[in-house]
Amino acid sequence: MADRRARLVLPRRLLTVMRLITDPVFRSAKLYSWVGRDGMFQPFNHTKADRYPRIFDQLCLMLGGKQDLRLLSFGCSTGEEVFSLARRLPNARIRGIDANPANIARARRAGAADPRLSFVVADSADGEPAEHYDAILCMAVFRDSRLNCGPESCARFLKFTDFETAVTGLARILKPGGLIAMRHSNFRFLDTAAGADFATVLNVPYPFEPSPIYGPDNRLLPGLIDADCVFRKRLAASQSDRADLAERPQLP
Ligand SMILES: C[S@@+](CC[C@H](N)C(=O)[O-])C[C@H]1O[C@@H](n2cnc3c(N)ncnc32)[C@H](O)[C@@H]1O
């Protein structure tokens, strides 16, 4: 077994070198993972079309047939999440934000023919208007794959305070009653102060062992699994008023 693994190391390294030379998007993500960048969470840009079909379907159901929907994919990578949502929601305008300009350049090329879509290079919600979006997705953004082995502290790669700042910004640009979808995060949304204005409306169990979870002190919460993935912002300002919160939908 060890022999087989050793035999695979060289071809894998060669493949990585080839991609570094030929693929500018792969190269930029690798560079960010090596040198770091202020304001960036997961530097790796792995994504694919329809990556979260169950969550996308439920989210669209919860948004209903409303006209003039506005969605934001925060950390959209090369845009596949935006294109998957656009196919499901023909009436929606969807914006993709990503901190890596190479990702956005590729997303813009792929989405150029669809006037409902826009892509912006940014590492926060600061440039977006208040209470503007019906739904915001931040999937596989507030994490770092280098934490997959579950070290005691996440602080070398991610800090809870940065997560808190980012989600406070996202909560600001979401309409009252709007939805935030979050998956594969190393932190829990409801541990943040902004989370107090939200209630969980969807929980989808993971089919495999999920990312480790860290608390507000950046320490590992051993064995904890957080499968809550869609949260609704309260209509009322009062945090104790739960009357406006939707029931959890039944999963098929
Ligand atoms: C693993 S990809 C996730 C792509 C897609 N959301 C998905 O789940 O398939 C993570 C993306 O988040 C982006 N990212 C990381 N930190 C960010 C930040 N502060 N603001 C915007 N994008 C960020 C990265 O550039 C990367 O493209």
The ligand as an ORCA input file, in Angstrom:
! r2SCAN-3c Opt
* xyz 0 1
  C     -13.759     26.241     -2.640
  S     -14.234     27.683     -3.514
  C     -16.000     27.589     -3.360
  C     -16.694     27.812     -4.666
  C     -18.208     27.625     -4.626
  N     -18.829     28.520     -3.678
  C     -18.558     26.202     -4.312
  O     -18.925     25.885     -3.160
  O     -18.455     25.349     -5.204
  C     -13.829     28.979     -2.362
  C     -13.772     30.335     -3.039
  O     -13.874     31.363     -2.065
  C     -13.093     32.458     -2.505
  N     -12.830     33.328     -1.353
  C     -12.076     33.084     -0.270
  N     -12.110     34.113      0.577
  C     -12.930     35.046      0.022
  C     -13.371     36.344      0.429
  N     -12.988     36.904      1.579
  N     -14.195     37.022     -0.395
  C     -14.613     36.492     -1.579
  N     -14.213     35.263     -2.015
  C     -13.392     34.545     -1.214
  C     -11.860     31.802     -3.108
  O     -11.172     32.650     -3.989
  C     -12.462     30.573     -3.783
  O     -12.754     30.825     -5.137
*
